[in-house]
Amino acid sequence: MPTSLTAAEQVSLLKWLDTVAEPRVEQYMQLLSMINGHTPEKPTVPAFEWFAESLRAHR
């Protein structure tokens, strides 16, 4: 975890990472892309999960 972040900022960052690492959120965004005629992005959940776990391990 970056030492320049306050405790509140660390909690906020991890909360945000948990939100973007939620598979249902990603599926929703992919569906919106398809409905709007765009190609869905490649899955990012595994990378965000890894990043969040890494930050938690170094707290």
C-alpha positions, -999 to +999 in steps of 0.1 A: +000+000+000+014+034-008+026+051+023+015+085+011-022+075+015-040+081+047-059+053+064-092+067+050-078+069+015-065+033+017-100+021+028-115+041-001-091+027-026-098-009-015-136-003-016-133+011-051-112-019-062-137-043-047-164-026-068-146-028-101-135-063-093-171-074-090-180-098-119-216-086-121-205-050-126-182-061-154-209-082-170-233-052-168-207-029-185-202-055-212-239-058-218-242-020-221-214-020-246-232-046-267-265-028-265-248+004-277-232-014-306-197-015-292-173-044-288-171-053-251-137-048-234-115-077-224-122-089-188-104-069-162-118-085-130-089-109-125-064-080-126-084-058-102-088-088-078-051-095-079-043-058-073-067-055-044-053-087-027-018-075-033-025-042-016-042-059+013-012-082+018+011-053+021-009-032+046 
